[in-house]
């Protein structure tokens, strides 16, 4: 069974949908790259971006660099990337 990415599905949801924020939250928690489909002018964009870069540090690519919280989001993205690398590294000596 193929795992859903949720990125493409989020693109199909109208941003005017009353539950768009909740749907976007679920999407970026499962696939941080779904952030590319979230309008940056949303009032909750910072929160969604935080969830996205925590799930996948590479999602920082979709965050505008002029945002006041960009440095904090970049730090979270770096931590998420380090954690991913650490968790995927082979364990020796066990």
Residue, then its C-alpha position, 0 to 999 in steps of 0.5 A: x500500500x502506497x503511503x499518502x504524501x498529503x501534499x498533493x491532497x492539500x493542493x486540492x482543498x480550497x483555501x476558503x474552506x472553513x476547515x482549511x487550517x485544520x486540514x493543512x495542520x494534518x497535511x504538514x504533520x505527515x509531510x512537511x513539504x505540503x507547506x508549499x501549498x499553504x498560502x504564506x499570508x495566512x495568519x497561522x502560516x508561522x505555526x504551520x511552517x513550524x510543524x512542517x520543518x519539524x516534520x521535515x527540515x527540507x520544508x524550510x525551502x518553502x518558507x519565505x526568507x524575509x519572515x521575521x521568524x525565519x531564523x527560528x524556523x531554520x534552527x528547527x529545520x536544522x534540528x529536525x535534519x540532525x535528528x533524522x540523520x542520527x536516527x538513520x545512522x547504523x548503530x554499531x557495538x550492540 
